[in-house]
């Protein structure tokens, strides 16, 4: 299967600036895993304002909010928040 393209919301990059280098690399590895397996489910899911199912993947201290647009083979990273909030 061809990897999906991953798009990251601009605000997520602003959040990453405050991360340690090792945390930034961990986030990049997570993006690579999502591109290779866009069908994976998060630890839980929420509905957005239009009813779309948003997956939430908790990775150590952070939660990554994303959805896979299978029609165009893209994964959209919407938000990155501290886990537990």
N, C-alpha and C positions, 0 to 999 in steps of 0.2 A: 504494500500500500504506500502510495506517495504521501510524505508528511504534509500535514496541513500548514498553512501560513498562520503565524500568530501575530495578532495586533494588540498592542498595549495602549490603554488610555493614557493620555499625557500626564494626568495627575499622579499616576502610579510611578512614573519616572521621578517626579519630584519627591515622592516618599522614599524611593530607593537611594536618593542622594545621602540620606541620613544613616543608611545601613553601613555596617562594616563590609569590607571587601569580601569576606567569606560568605556573608549573608547575600550579597549581590550575586555571587557565583552560584549559590544554592538556588536562588530565584531563577537564574538563567537555565540551570539544569531542569528545574520544574517546567519551564516553558518548552524545553526540548522534549520532555516526556509527554506534555500535552500535544505537541505537534506530531509526535510519533503515534500517540494513542488518544485521539480526540473523543473517543467514545467512553473514556473513563468517567466514572461518577465521582463527585466530591464526597466529603464526609457528611454533608447534608445539602439541601437545596432550598431555595427561596423563589418566590415568584416576583418578577419585576412589575412595574406599573401597567404593562400591557399583557401580563399574564404569562410571559415567557419564563421557562424554568432556568434559573441561574444556579449553577453548581458552586459550592463553597468548599474548597480544599484547604484543610488546615495543615500547615507545614511548620512544625516547631512552634514559633511564637507568632506566626502570621496566618491570616486567612486570605486566600486568593479567590476572588469572585470572577467566574468566567462562564461563557456558554460557547458551544460549538455550533457553527453555522455550516451544516453538512452540505447544503445546496451549493455553496461556493468554496468548500474545503478550507474554512478559516476558523480559528479559535480566537475569541474576543476576550481579552483580559480587561475587566471593568473596574476592579477596585482591589486594593491591598490594605487590609486593616490589621491591627493587633488582634490576635486570637482572643476569643472570649468577650468581644465587644460587638 
